[in-house]
């Protein structure tokens, strides 16, 4: 599954209610929302949805017949930009057909291209940058009030990450993404995220805990921790990384059963943090650590500030200390200058490390990044061929790991019922993050979404597992 594209779920979980402005009459104003991009962008979408709901606007699942549509875009790589532009064009077609009255475009593509996007799509009514999201209700007010004095809202990146409380969640009730920081201080040569989301900005511990408590009170059992650089958390605000201390406080939040860690840049993962994860009762033994490559020259050209020796030592330490660890990673094939020998080194490394989960992307040329100016850009067919070879190797590893789980007893969190099937449910083990990893199909009576059920793994079906309950749900 693509790591960077997440569609909207049309059955939102209600946010906290608050009094509406009595001077406004928004009850009859319907709008639709399309959320694209990574989980960090999804949190932004949920925050905007919450603000619109608290202001009285009415969310519907179909854009046809609405007063306006909001499209929260992704601008990360070319495929994501194409997806965003296709969605914008679809909404423009609806508008021109008289099936919606207005279009608001927000998010990373809006931030990255700014007025250039308006020039390409003059039918967009309002453009809202990443850090203009807190003003979405004012933008909606101007749109429905036919006020055209301010068409764009762009704000500088904040010193502290914006709060994400009072969201209208579009994930299932039992899990939620918890964003602990914004932006990134890494200057990887292939990545435009710092240009779109600014420098790293930590969300204070007390704010993160307050959000976690609100989510737990709303039924969340699994927190998925997200950031651009999760282990870097706290260094700008406290003068040192504070992820370990944050996890200790999150562990005390009543109602949370699983805490899942995503987006671990290899730097700042020290032995104390590894020990804390290993000893935790709620942090599941799953770490998502995008490595991108392993050849030292490629890592240098990518400006990753890590090397193979230290990376292997870190992986060995995590494997030795964290029982039953599932490691997820991503790689880039066809980065400028990558030779056949350097790719073979990466391929052998993947076979050696036996990562339980891995995704592979071909290098995407981003015009406003340093990598665009590097020599040695490779043809698309070479990039794709190398991606195919790496994914074929990873498939064997993933299938073998699944076969090894047969007969084991594992907790499975139930996500939803399989449509049209009686007593068949889709769930996930601790080794599977929502939307990006594998599934566990559970057959049994009396189950419901959000339950955590002790199961026996009875079969493997390619990337997925088949399980049956051996205990009651909790």
N, C-alpha and C positions, 0 to 999 in steps of 0.2 A: 504494500500500500504506500502511496506517496506520502512522505513525511510532512509536506508543506501545504497540502490542500485539505481543508476540512469543511464540508458543507454544513449549512445550518440544519439543526434539528427543529422540526416544526412544532413540537410540543414543549414549550418553555416551562421551567419551574418558577413559580411566582417569587418575586423579590419582596422585601419588606414594604409594607404600605406606609405612605406618609400623606399628610394633608395636601391637597392640590391648591394651586393659586385660585382663590374664588373669583378673580377677575377673568379667568380664562374659561373658555368653553371648548374643551378638546375631546369630550366624551364621544362625539360622533365622528372623530377624525381617525380613519383607519390607515395603517401603514404596514409595509412588509419590510423584511430585513434579510439580507444575504450576507453571510459571514464567510470569508475566504482566508486561507493562510494557516499559520501555525497556531498552537495553543496559546501563545502569548497574545496573538491578534484576537483569538477567540475571547479571551478575558476582556480585552478592550470592547469587543462587540457586546458582551454581557453587561458591561458597565453602561454603555450607551443605551442598551435596551432598558436597563433599570431606571436610568434617568428619564427616559421617555415615558415609561410606565408611571413613575412617580409624578410626572407632570400631566398625566391623564390621557396620553395618547394610547390608542388601541391597536395592539399588534395582531395581524392576521397572517395566515399561512400562505396565501396566494396573492401575488402582486396585482393580479387582474381586478380592477375595480377599486383600487386604493387611492388615497389622496397623495401619497408619496411613497417612495422606496428609498431605503438606505442600503448602499453596497459598501461593505468594509473590505477593502482590497488588500492583496498581497503584492509586493514588488520585489521579492527576494531574488528569484531567478527567472529566466526567460519563460519557462513553462508556466510559472505562477502568474507572470504578467499577462501572458496570453489568456489564461483562465479569467483573470480580472477584466481584461478588455472585452472578452466575449460576453461576460455577464453584464458589463456596462452597456454594450451594444444591444443585448437582449432587452434591457430595461428601457433603452431609448426607443426601441421599436414599439414597446408597449405604450410609452408616452405619446409617440407620434400617432398611434392608433386610437388615442383617447382612452386607454384602459388604465392609466395612472396619470396623475396631474403633475408630479414633480419627481426629481431625482437628486438625491444627495450622495456624493461619493466621498468616502473617508479612507483612512488607513495608510498603509505603507506606500502604495503606488501613488496616492495623492501627495504624500509627503515627498516622494522621490522626484516626481515629474512636475508638480505644482502647475503653473500656468500653461506649461506645455500640454498637459492633459486637457485643459479647457480649450486650447486651440484645436486639439484633435477632435474633441467632443463638445462643441459649443452648446449642445442640448442639455448638458449637466447644469442643474440650477445652482447647486452649492457644492463647494469643495472644502473638506475638513481634514487637516493634517493629523498626524498621530497624536500630537499633544493638544489639539483643539477639541478632543473628544468630549471634554467636560462641558462644552458649550453647544452640544448637539440639540438641546431643547430650544435654545435661542435661535439656532439655525432653522429648526423645524417651524418655530413661530414665524420667522420671517418668510419662510416658504409659503405656509398656508395663509399668511396675511398679505401676500403679494408685495412684500417689501424687498426691493432689489439693491438697497444701498451698500450691502456688504455681501459679496458673493463667495469670498474665500475666508477661511479661518486657519491661520498657521500661528503656532505659538512656539517659543524656544523650548528646548528640552529642559525639564525641571531639575533642580539640584537634588531633590528627593523624589523617588518614584511616586506616581500618583496613587491615591487610594483606590481600592477596587471593591469596597463594600457596597451593599444594596444593589447587587447585580440581579438581572433577570436571566437566570441560567438556562442555557440551551443544551447542556449535557443532561443525561439522566440524573435523577435526584441523588443517587447514592455515590457519585464521584464528581469531583470538581478539580479544575486546575487552579493552583494558588501561585500567583506571580509574586516573587519576592524581591525582584529588582528590575530595572529597566536599562536599556542601552548596553554598550559594550566598549571596553577599553582595548580589546584586541584589535589589531590592525591587519588581520589576515588579508593577503593581497587579492583574494578572489571574492571578498565579501563586501557588500554595500550596506550592511546593517547599521554600522556606526553613522553613516550618512543619513539614514532614515530615522534612527531611534536615539542618536546621540551617545554621549559618554555614559559609562556605568553609573547608575544612581540607585542606591540601596533604599529599600522600603524599611523604615524602622521596625525593630523587633515587635514593639507593642502593637503596631498597626497590623503586622502579619498575624499575630496571635488573635487580635480582634476579628480579623477576617475569617480565620480558621474557626473561631468559636461561632461566628454567625453561620458559616457553612455547615458546621456540625449540627447546630440547632435546626437547620433546614433539612436534615436527613443525610448529609454527606458522611460516608464511611471511609472513602478512599480519597486522600489528598494527593494530587500529582504536582510536585514542586517544579516550577518552570522559571527560567530566566534565560538571558543570553549566555551567562557564564556563572552557573550556580555556585561553585566553590569560592568564587571571588566575593560572595555576599559579605557586605559589611565593611570592606576595606576602606571605602571612601568616607563612611560615616563614623566608624569606630577606630580606624587606624590599623585594623587587622582583620583577617577573615573571621567571620562569626557564624558560619554555617553550623558548626558542631553545637554551639550554644543555642542556636535557633531550633535545631532539631530536638534538643533536650526539652525545650519549652513546648514545642508542638506535641511532643509525646504525652504531655500532661492534659491535653485538650480532650475532655470527655466526649465520647461518641465516635472518635476517629479510630479506626482499626488498622488501616494500611496507610503508610506514607511512602510515596514512590518518588525517586530522585531522577530528574532528567537534566540533560544539557551540562554534563560535567566536562569542562575543559580540563586537560590533564594537569595544568599548573595549579598550585595551591591545594592539591589533594595530598595531605600529609598523613603520617601514621596515626596521629591522634584522631583525625576525622574517620579514617578507616576503622580504627578500634571502636569508635562511637557507633558507627553503622553496624558493625559486627555484634555489638552488645545490645542493640536496640530491640525492644519488643514489638515496635510498630513499624519501623523502617524496614520495608521488605528487602530481601537480598537481590536487588535489581538495580543496576546502574547503567544509565545511558551516557556513553562517553564518545562523542564523535571524534575519531582520530584523523580522518581525511587521507592520510598516507603514512608510510613507515620509512621510506627511503630518506636518508638525512638530507640529500641535496634537494629533493622535492619539498621536504618540510621547511628547508631554508627559503626556497623560492616562494613558498606559501606564507612565509613569516609566521610560522606556528610557534616559534620559540621553545620547541621541544626537540628531542632527538630519539633515535630508536633505542639506544641503551637505557635511557631513563624511562621511556615508555614501557619497555619490557619489564624493568624492575618494578614499576608501579603496578602493572597487571599481575605480576607474580605475587606482590604483597597483598593485593586485594583478594586474589584467589586463595591464598594461604590462610587469610584471617576471616573472610566472610563465607560461612558455610552455605553451600548450594547456590553460590552466586550466579546470577544470569547477567551477562554483559551484552549490552546492545551498543553498536557502533555504526558509523557511516564512513564511506570512502568516496573519493573523487577519482575517476579515471580520465586520462587524457588531459591532465593539466599541462599548460605550455612547457615544452621541453622534456616531457616524460619519455624516456627511452624504453625500448623493449626490455632491457635488463632491469630497469627500475620498476617497471610493471611486474616483471616476473618475481622480483623481490617482494613486492606487495602481495602477490598471489600466494607465494610460499609462506609468508607471514600469516595470512588468513588461515591457511591449512594447518599451520603450526599452533595457532592460538585457539582454534575451535570456538570462535565466538558463537554464543547461542542465538543471537539476533544480529543481523547486519543489513544495512541498506547501501546501495551503490548509486551514485549519480555521475553522469558524464559532466565534464567541466562545462560550465555555462559562461560564455564571455559576457562580462558586465562592463559596459563602456566606461563607467566612471570609477573603475577600480584599478589599482596598480598592475594587476595581472594582465589587464587588457593590453598593456604596453610591453609585456615580456616577449622575447623572441621564442620561436618554436611552437607556434599554435598548430594543433594537429587536426587532420580531417575528421569530420563527424563519424565516418565509418570506422576509423581506428578507435575513437572514443567508445563507440557502441560495441565494437568487437571485444574490447577489453572489459567493458562493463558486463557483457554476456559471460565471459570466461570467469570473472570474479563471482557473479551471481550463481553460476553453475556449481562452482566449488562450495559456495556458502549453502546452496540447497542441499547438497549431500550432508553437510555438517548439521543443518537444521533437522533434516529428516532422521538422521542417526540419533540426535539428541532426543527427539520425540519418541523414537522406539525405546530408548533407555528409560523413559518415564512410565512405560507400561508396567502395571502392578504396584506402582507407588501410591501412597495416600497423600493427597494434597488438598488444601483449601482452594475453593473456586468461588469467586464473586459473580453472582448472577446479574447479567446486564439486561436481557430481554427475552421474551418468548419467541420461538421460531414461528413466523407467520404460517398459519395453515397446518401446523403440527401440534397434536395434543401431547402435553407433558414433555416437550422438548425445548430446552432453553440454551441460550448462548451466554457463555460466561468467560472468565479469564482466570488463569492461575497467577501467582505472584510474579511469574516470569513474563507477563504480557501487559504492556501499557495500552490504555484505550486508544483505538483508532489507528495505531501504527504496528501492532504486533499480532500474534496469533490468537486463536480462539479455542475455547474448550466447550464442546457440546455436551450438555448434561440431560439425561433422561430420568424423570422422576416426578412423582405426584406431590402436590402441596408446596411447590416452589414459587418464588416470587422475585421480581427484580429487586436488587439491593441486599438480598440474603447472602451470607457467606456460608458455604456448605462444604463439609468434609467429604471428599470423594475418593474413589479408587479410579485410577486411569486404566481403562480396559482396552483401549486401542488407539492407534495413531492413524490419522488420515492426512497424509502429506504434511502441511504445516500445522494442522490442527490436531487436538486431542479429543478423545471420546471418554466420558466419565460417567460414573453412576454414584449416587449418594451412598455413604456408609454411616451417616449420622444425621441428626436433625439439624435444620438450619439455625443460624444465630445472627 
